[in-house]
Amino acid sequence: MQAGPKVWLACLLALLCNSLLCGPLPAGPASAQKSPAPNGPTPAARDRAVNDGTVNDAAPVIVALGDSLTAGYGLAEDESYPSLLQVHLKQAGYPHRVVNAGVSGDTSAGALARLDWVLQQPVQVLIVCLGANDGLRGVDPAALGRNLDAILVRGKQSGAQVILAGMHLPANYGPDYTRRFDAVFPALAKKHKLPFLPFLLEGVAAQPELNQADGIHPTAKGARIVEANVWKVLKPVLDRQR
């Protein structure tokens, strides 16, 4: 029997002392901007399109905004889900270029603080995949909601079509906290009428063969499933924009 996403996130609690989701976790927005994770993409790598090593400045831009799950912690640069998404787009005949704006250890507050940098170029689609580190730190779900709401509003104001990916928490946090945290994502998707992926790691979480030794970050094979999850939501968005 397959373990569910809540079992996977219980592993996050057990490994918090090791600062997983690629610690150290940022102390605040400033450190979130300055501290790329070990073994993760460098800031320069994150800031360029992953299109076979070339950048077409005229191509419409898709930005993946997130934490280590987006940055591709522990993977080669071409194995992260944004890199795989770039390959998929090219094979399917879409002209877009993908920018990996994942920062390992990032929280919703850190992502909000660097959002202006992320949006300094025109962005057609903004994929927002945040929240796991907020949960690890016990951030008030109301604060998480406010940060994500601000990110979504600013993304929409920039002219981007925003896609939101959700996260879950285990019951270990207590039923009230878990319920409030889990409710943040679908509520925001409904409020802003956004394309919504309920759980970024659907089909990967808690599957040992699809995760690295930490039990949290996807292997290259797991990242391919994550990319497929995102593609299911992204493709209809791109087709409507044609």
C-alpha positions as CSV (number, residue, x, y, z in Angstrom):
1,M,0.0,0.0,0.0
2,Q,1.3,3.4,-0.9
3,A,2.0,6.0,1.8
4,G,0.3,9.3,1.4
5,P,1.7,12.8,1.4
6,K,1.1,13.2,5.1
7,V,3.4,10.3,5.9
8,W,6.0,12.0,3.7
9,L,5.7,15.3,5.5
10,A,6.0,13.5,8.9
11,C,9.5,12.7,7.7
12,L,10.2,16.5,7.5
13,L,9.5,16.8,11.2
14,A,11.9,14.0,12.1
15,L,14.6,15.6,10.0
16,L,14.1,19.2,11.0
17,C,17.2,19.2,13.1
18,N,19.1,18.5,9.9
19,S,17.6,21.6,8.3
20,L,16.1,19.6,5.5
21,L,14.4,21.2,2.6
22,C,18.0,22.2,2.3
23,G,19.1,24.1,5.4
24,P,20.1,26.2,6.9
25,L,16.6,27.6,6.8
26,P,16.7,31.3,6.3
27,A,16.4,33.6,9.3
28,G,14.5,36.1,7.2
29,P,14.0,37.5,3.7
30,A,17.6,38.8,3.5
31,S,19.2,35.5,4.1
32,A,16.7,33.8,1.8
33,Q,18.1,36.0,-1.0
34,K,21.8,35.5,-0.2
35,S,22.1,31.8,0.7
36,P,21.9,29.3,-2.1
37,A,21.9,25.8,-0.9
38,P,24.9,23.4,-1.1
39,N,24.7,21.2,-4.2
40,G,21.9,23.4,-5.6
41,P,22.0,25.5,-8.7
42,T,24.0,28.7,-8.4
43,P,22.2,32.1,-8.6
44,A,23.6,32.5,-12.1
45,A,22.2,29.1,-13.2
46,R,18.8,29.9,-11.6
47,D,18.7,33.2,-13.4
48,R,19.1,31.9,-16.9
49,A,16.7,29.9,-19.1
50,V,17.4,26.2,-19.2
51,N,17.1,25.7,-22.9
52,D,20.0,23.4,-23.9
53,G,22.4,26.1,-22.6
54,T,21.0,28.8,-24.8
55,V,18.7,31.8,-24.1
56,N,16.2,33.3,-26.5
57,D,15.4,36.7,-25.1
58,A,12.4,37.0,-27.4
59,A,10.7,33.8,-26.1
60,P,7.8,34.1,-23.6
61,V,9.1,33.3,-20.1
62,I,7.8,30.8,-17.5
63,V,9.2,31.3,-14.0
64,A,9.1,28.5,-11.4
65,L,9.2,30.2,-8.0
66,G,9.9,27.9,-5.1
67,D,12.3,26.3,-2.6
68,S,14.7,23.3,-2.9
69,L,12.0,21.2,-4.5
70,T,12.1,23.6,-7.4
71,A,15.8,24.4,-7.3
72,G,16.6,20.7,-7.8
73,Y,18.5,20.0,-4.6
74,G,20.9,17.1,-5.0
75,L,20.3,16.8,-8.7
76,A,22.2,17.8,-11.8
77,E,21.0,21.1,-13.1
78,D,19.3,19.4,-16.1
79,E,17.4,17.0,-13.8
80,S,15.4,19.6,-11.9
81,Y,11.7,19.7,-12.8
82,P,12.0,23.2,-14.4
83,S,14.8,21.9,-16.7
84,L,12.7,18.9,-17.6
85,L,9.8,21.2,-18.2
86,Q,11.9,23.1,-20.7
87,V,12.7,20.0,-22.6
88,H,9.0,19.0,-22.6
89,L,8.0,22.4,-24.0
90,K,10.6,22.3,-26.8
91,Q,9.5,18.7,-27.8
92,A,5.9,19.8,-27.8
93,G,6.6,22.8,-30.0
94,Y,6.1,25.6,-27.4
95,P,8.5,28.5,-27.8
96,H,8.7,29.3,-24.0
97,R,11.9,29.4,-22.0
98,V,11.8,28.4,-18.3
99,V,13.6,30.2,-15.5
100,N,14.3,28.3,-12.4
101,A,13.7,30.7,-9.5
102,G,14.0,28.1,-6.8
103,V,16.0,28.9,-3.7
104,S,16.7,26.1,-1.3
105,G,15.4,26.7,2.2
106,D,13.2,29.5,1.1
107,T,9.9,30.5,2.8
108,S,7.0,32.5,1.6
109,A,8.4,35.6,3.2
110,G,11.8,35.1,1.5
111,A,10.2,34.5,-1.9
112,L,8.0,37.7,-1.4
113,A,11.1,39.7,-0.6
114,R,12.9,38.6,-3.8
115,L,9.8,38.7,-6.1
116,D,10.7,42.1,-7.6
117,W,14.0,40.6,-8.8
118,V,12.1,37.6,-10.2
119,L,9.7,39.8,-12.1
120,Q,12.2,42.2,-13.4
121,Q,11.7,40.7,-16.9
122,P,8.3,40.2,-18.5
123,V,6.9,36.8,-17.3
124,Q,4.0,35.1,-19.1
125,V,3.5,32.3,-16.5
126,L,4.5,32.3,-12.8
127,I,4.4,28.9,-11.1
128,V,4.4,29.3,-7.3
129,C,5.5,26.3,-5.3
130,L,6.1,27.4,-1.7
131,G,5.0,26.6,1.9
132,A,6.9,23.5,3.0
133,N,9.6,25.5,4.9
134,D,6.9,27.7,6.5
135,G,5.3,24.5,7.8
136,L,8.6,23.2,9.1
137,R,9.1,26.4,11.1
138,G,5.6,26.5,12.4
139,V,4.8,29.7,10.7
140,D,1.3,30.9,11.4
141,P,-0.8,29.8,8.5
142,A,-2.4,33.3,8.4
143,A,1.1,34.7,7.8
144,L,1.8,32.1,5.1
145,G,-1.5,33.1,3.5
146,R,-0.7,36.8,3.6
147,N,2.7,36.2,2.0
148,L,1.3,33.9,-0.7
149,D,-1.6,36.3,-1.4
150,A,0.9,39.2,-1.9
151,I,3.0,37.0,-4.3
152,L,-0.1,36.0,-6.3
153,V,-1.4,39.6,-6.5
154,R,2.0,41.0,-7.5
155,G,2.4,38.2,-10.1
156,K,-1.0,38.9,-11.6
157,Q,-0.3,42.7,-11.6
158,S,2.9,42.0,-13.6
159,G,0.7,40.5,-16.3
160,A,1.7,36.9,-15.6
161,Q,-0.7,34.0,-15.5
162,V,-0.1,32.5,-12.0
163,I,-0.3,28.8,-11.3
164,L,-0.4,27.8,-7.6
165,A,0.9,24.4,-6.2
166,G,-0.2,23.3,-2.8
167,M,1.5,21.5,0.1
168,H,0.2,19.4,3.1
169,L,1.2,19.0,6.7
170,P,0.9,15.9,8.9
171,A,-1.3,15.5,11.9
172,N,1.7,15.8,14.2
173,Y,1.3,19.5,14.2
174,G,-2.1,19.1,15.8
175,P,-5.5,19.2,14.0
176,D,-6.0,22.9,14.2
177,Y,-2.7,23.9,12.7
178,T,-2.8,21.2,10.1
179,R,-6.3,22.1,9.0
180,R,-5.4,25.8,8.8
181,F,-2.2,25.2,6.9
182,D,-3.7,22.8,4.4
183,A,-6.6,25.1,3.8
184,V,-4.4,28.1,2.7
185,F,-3.7,26.8,-0.8
186,P,-7.1,25.9,-2.2
187,A,-8.6,29.0,-0.6
188,L,-6.1,31.2,-2.4
189,A,-6.5,29.4,-5.7
190,K,-10.3,29.9,-5.4
191,K,-9.9,33.6,-4.3
192,H,-7.7,34.4,-7.3
193,K,-9.3,31.9,-9.7
194,L,-6.0,30.3,-10.4
195,P,-5.0,27.0,-12.1
196,F,-4.2,24.8,-9.1
197,L,-2.0,21.8,-8.4
198,P,-3.1,20.5,-5.0
199,F,0.2,18.8,-4.2
200,L,3.4,19.3,-6.1
201,L,4.8,15.9,-5.0
202,E,1.8,13.8,-5.8
203,G,2.9,10.3,-6.7
204,V,6.4,10.9,-5.4
205,A,6.1,11.7,-1.7
206,A,6.8,8.8,0.6
207,Q,8.0,6.5,-2.2
208,P,11.6,5.5,-1.3
209,E,12.6,4.6,-4.8
210,L,11.6,8.1,-6.0
211,N,13.4,10.1,-3.3
212,Q,17.0,10.8,-2.3
213,A,18.5,9.4,0.9
214,D,16.9,12.2,2.9
215,G,13.5,10.8,2.1
216,I,12.3,14.2,1.0
217,H,13.9,15.5,-2.2
218,P,13.0,13.7,-5.4
219,T,15.5,11.7,-7.3
220,A,15.9,12.3,-11.1
221,K,13.1,9.7,-11.6
222,G,10.9,11.4,-9.0
223,A,11.6,14.8,-10.6
224,R,10.2,13.5,-13.9
225,I,6.9,12.7,-12.1
226,V,6.9,16.2,-10.5
227,E,7.4,17.7,-14.0
228,A,4.4,15.6,-15.3
229,N,2.3,16.9,-12.4
230,V,3.1,20.5,-13.3
231,W,2.7,19.9,-17.0
232,K,-0.9,18.7,-16.5
233,V,-1.8,22.1,-15.1
234,L,0.6,24.2,-17.3
235,K,-0.4,22.9,-20.7
236,P,-4.0,24.0,-20.7
237,V,-2.8,27.5,-19.6
238,L,-0.4,27.7,-22.5
239,D,-3.0,26.5,-24.9
240,R,-5.5,29.2,-23.8
241,Q,-2.8,31.8,-24.3
242,R,-2.2,30.8,-27.9
